[in-house]
Amino acid sequence: MIRRSVLSDDVHESLKSLIMDHRLAPEDRLNIDALARELQVSPTPVREALARLESEGLVRKRPLAGYTVSPLLTRDEFNQMFDMRMVLEGPAARWAAEHATAEQRAAVTTEAALPFPAPQAGQEHALFTARDARFHDLVAAGAANPLLRDAITRLHAHLHIHRLYFPYTETHSTLGEHDRVAAAVGSGDPAGAEAAMLAHLSAARTRHLRVFD
C-alpha cells in the first residue's frame, strides 16, 4: 500500500520503477484505471504521475490514444542523445570544478568512491542506473546552473530506458571513469574535469552502441 502522506511522489516513483525495469515495456499502452487498482490509489495521482513521466520523456501521450511507454531509441537517436550529452555534460563538469561548494565537491567525491553493492537477483539494472544517475546529477548540481541540470536529467531518462541492454560486466569501467571526474571536480581542476567527463561519455557511448550491433 502506498503511503498516503507522500502519495503523489510515491505513485510517480512506483510507475517509474515499473518502466525502468521493463515491467511496463517500451510502447506498452498504459491503462490509468488498471494502474490505479494495482497501486491501490485513485486515478488522480496516476494521471499526475503520468504527466510528470511525460515531461521526463519516459511516457508519451497521444490524442485519443492516451499514454504509452516511450519506445527504445534508434541507433541514430542514441547517437544524437550522446552528442547532446557531450555538449552539456563536459561544460557541466568544468563549471562544477569552478563553482561547486565544498559540500557539493565532497558529495561528488563520496558518491564516486562508494563500492558497487552486490545486487540481489534482477536488481543489478536498477542499482547501476540509480548510481549512475546520482553521480551525474551531483556533478550537474555543482555547475550552479539549474537549467543545465534539468536538461541533463531529461537526457538521462532517455538513456535509462535502455539499461536492460547495457553490458553490466563493465560497471568497473564506468566507476573508474567516475572516479577521475570526481577527482578533478574535487581538486578544482576545470580543464581536467571537462576532459575526464568527455572521455567517460565517449567510452560509455562505445559500450552502449554494442546493443545495436
C-alpha atoms as one frame of an Amber mdcrd trajectory, in Angstrom:
protein
   0.000   0.000   0.000   1.442   3.351  -0.989   1.981   5.756   1.920  -0.766
   8.344   1.812   1.455  11.117   3.211   3.577  11.243   0.084   1.074   9.816
  -2.370   1.956  11.787  -5.488   5.703  11.194  -5.255   5.256   7.513  -4.424
   2.966   6.872  -7.388   5.462   8.623  -9.655   8.374   6.567  -8.318   6.376
   3.330  -8.499   5.457   3.879 -12.139   8.977   4.998 -12.985  10.365   1.794
 -11.473   7.912  -0.305 -13.494   9.126   1.414 -16.668  12.807   1.219 -15.770
  12.513  -2.498 -15.005  10.588  -3.039 -18.255   7.644  -4.488 -16.341   5.907
  -1.786 -18.350   7.646  -2.438 -21.643   8.545   0.123 -24.308   5.450   1.093
 -26.315   3.040  -0.586 -23.869  -0.279   1.228 -23.620  -0.981   2.463 -20.091
  -4.428   1.978 -18.592  -4.921   4.555 -15.856  -7.689   2.653 -14.053  -5.710
  -0.599 -14.100  -2.595   1.135 -12.763  -4.672   2.789 -10.039  -6.020  -0.599
  -8.952  -2.547  -2.130  -8.957  -1.129   0.692  -6.828  -4.269   0.883  -4.656
  -4.867   4.571  -5.284  -7.417   6.689  -7.105  -6.862   7.563 -10.784  -5.974
  11.185  -9.957  -2.419  10.622  -8.634  -1.811   8.199 -11.510  -2.710  10.913
 -14.025  -0.459  13.369 -12.194   2.405  10.868 -12.212   1.985  10.140 -15.917
   2.122  13.859 -16.676   5.441  14.048 -14.804   6.775  10.979 -16.593   5.800
  12.551 -19.920   7.873  15.624 -19.065  10.786  13.273 -18.265  10.473  11.533
 -21.616   9.515   8.130 -20.227   5.926   8.090 -21.489   4.143   9.670 -24.424
   0.598  10.976 -24.695  -1.259  10.800 -27.990  -4.652  12.320 -28.803  -7.478
   9.803 -28.306  -4.962   7.031 -27.542  -3.796   8.022 -24.052  -0.388   7.252
 -22.613   2.161   4.710 -23.839   5.649   3.889 -22.595   8.254   5.641 -24.719
   9.907   3.402 -27.320  13.576   2.471 -27.234  15.866   4.848 -29.057  17.042
   4.001 -32.537  20.792   3.927 -33.173  20.632   7.403 -34.755  18.583   8.783
 -31.854  21.004   7.217 -29.398  23.986   8.864 -31.092  22.166  12.200 -31.175
  21.463  11.898 -27.455  25.128  11.228 -26.698  26.126  14.166 -28.897  23.923
  16.328 -26.682  25.376  14.797 -23.526  28.877  15.689 -24.740  27.751  19.268
 -25.386  26.084  19.644 -21.969  27.999  17.462 -19.532  31.525  18.463 -20.492
  30.879  22.104 -19.544  28.846  20.953 -16.520  31.911  19.175 -15.150  34.116
  22.202 -15.910  31.705  24.540 -14.131  31.345  22.157 -11.205  35.120  22.276
 -10.743  34.906  26.079 -10.784  31.717  26.789  -8.833  30.760  23.819  -6.630
  30.644  24.401  -2.896  32.830  22.381  -0.584  29.790  20.277   0.322  28.991
  19.611  -3.332  32.584  18.621  -4.110  32.535  16.255  -1.142  29.239  14.741
  -2.332  30.637  14.075  -5.820  33.798  12.528  -4.391  31.890  10.405  -1.879
  29.443   9.124  -4.500  32.249   8.118  -6.868  34.078   6.270  -4.077  31.125
   4.161  -2.956  31.618   0.455  -3.678  29.083  -1.052  -6.027  26.854  -3.286
  -3.866  26.337  -6.928  -4.678  22.877  -6.844  -6.286  20.022  -9.152  -5.492
  18.790 -11.235  -8.398  17.247  -8.995 -11.026  18.239  -5.778  -9.252  21.578
  -5.015 -10.931  19.983  -2.825 -13.602  18.113  -0.612 -11.160  21.106  -0.343
  -8.826  23.530   0.667 -11.550  21.078   3.084 -13.135  20.448   4.796  -9.801
  24.176   5.098  -9.039  24.978   6.464 -12.487  22.111   8.957 -12.433  23.013
  10.164  -8.953  26.648  10.779  -9.857  25.856  12.763 -12.997  23.198  14.750
 -11.149  25.640  15.679  -8.390  28.131  16.958 -10.960  25.380  18.915 -12.718
  24.204  20.379  -9.415  27.716  21.635  -8.727  27.711  23.539 -12.028  25.355
  26.075 -10.415  23.076  26.232 -13.464  19.594  24.797 -12.780  18.560  24.893
 -16.441  21.629  22.893 -17.432  20.954  20.380 -14.669  17.360  19.934 -15.813
  18.422  19.389 -19.430  20.926  16.719 -18.375  18.292  14.961 -16.275  15.918
  14.780 -19.237  18.589  13.279 -21.473  19.387  10.631 -18.877  15.762   9.491
 -18.817  16.033   8.502 -22.472  19.234   6.587 -21.811  17.924   4.733 -18.788
  15.088   3.117 -20.672  17.842   1.181 -22.488  19.517  -0.021 -19.340  18.442
  -3.679 -19.607  20.665  -3.950 -22.663  23.772  -2.411 -21.112  26.871  -4.648
 -20.608  26.860  -4.657 -16.797  30.028  -6.704 -16.673  31.773  -3.391 -17.411
  30.496  -1.458 -14.414  34.075  -1.270 -13.110  34.988   0.811 -16.174  32.171
   3.256 -15.504  33.038   3.603 -11.830  36.708   4.183 -12.644  35.749   6.932
 -15.077  33.514   8.490 -12.423  36.497   8.465 -10.046  38.553  10.527 -12.496
  35.781  13.082 -12.982  35.271  13.340  -9.231  38.978  13.818  -8.562  39.139
  16.754 -10.976  35.947  18.349  -9.639  37.121  17.870  -6.061  40.521  19.417
  -6.710  39.088  22.393  -8.620  40.610  21.446 -11.989  38.132  22.727 -14.628
  40.057  21.545 -17.702  40.716  18.163 -16.126  37.086  17.736 -15.099  35.806
  18.524 -18.584  38.366  16.213 -20.228  37.536  13.377 -17.810  33.807  13.759
 -18.377  34.183  13.791 -22.169  36.417  10.701 -22.016  33.818   8.968 -19.827
  30.955   9.804 -22.193  32.941   8.698 -25.219  33.714   5.351 -23.596  30.116
   4.961 -22.419  28.839   5.589 -25.930  31.064   2.814 -27.254  29.870   0.384
 -24.573  26.203   1.129 -25.231  26.459   1.017 -29.013  27.132  -2.728 -28.823
  23.407  -3.057 -28.114  22.674  -2.076 -31.691  25.154  -4.488 -33.316
